Amino acid sequence: MSSYPIVEHFYSLQGEGYWAGRAAYFIRLGGCDIGCSWCDTQYSWPLEGWKNHTPETILSWIRPTPARHVVITGGEPTLHPLGPLIRALQEEGLFVQLETSGAYPPPEHLPDWITFSPKRFRPPHPAYYEVAHELKVVIHAPSDLQWAETQRNLCKSNPVAFLQPEAYEPNALNWVLPYIQENPIWRLSLQLHRYIGIP
Ligand code: SF4
């Protein structure tokens, strides 16, 4: 039976991107080898040492809550074979959002929504350009804007496109705002959870 290394799980609000503001149950899986300098979940990087849980156990956490939307995040969740977990959540009637850098191939059973957040220093698997619902690029330096544009042009799935200023770079908002005004196909993503103090 499939089981997954769970770092933490909690019912909160999605803070970023297209579904920002929506109540969501978060499932954070262990393991990430991408190494973003701005990562705010570095504690999730180890692949080993977490307690593994089956989809049925994970459902038993969600069922007592009013959650209708589940976010599978990490770490980099696609390090794990997510198909059985996604299928079990969907069979429960839950809307399943996957947050991924795209470094590894998409799950064999697709979720309802893929938030694709490619990283410049780790080229994504090309399959995400076909299946992403949402493209979210973190802007860490002015040259990232051009790279974000390249990524958007590669996407054939016509995703909703977000630029997210890197939270630890004080100038990032000043680069992103005028760029969005000049290129209104992009939207602004802020990490709302940081502002309102929720996980
Ligand atoms: S891909 Fe996500 S979890 Fe991994 S280092 Fe980057 S921000 Fe952190």
Residues whose N, C-alpha, C, O or C-beta is under 5 A from the ligand:
A	BS01	SF4	C32 I34 G35 C36 C39 G74 G75 E76 S101
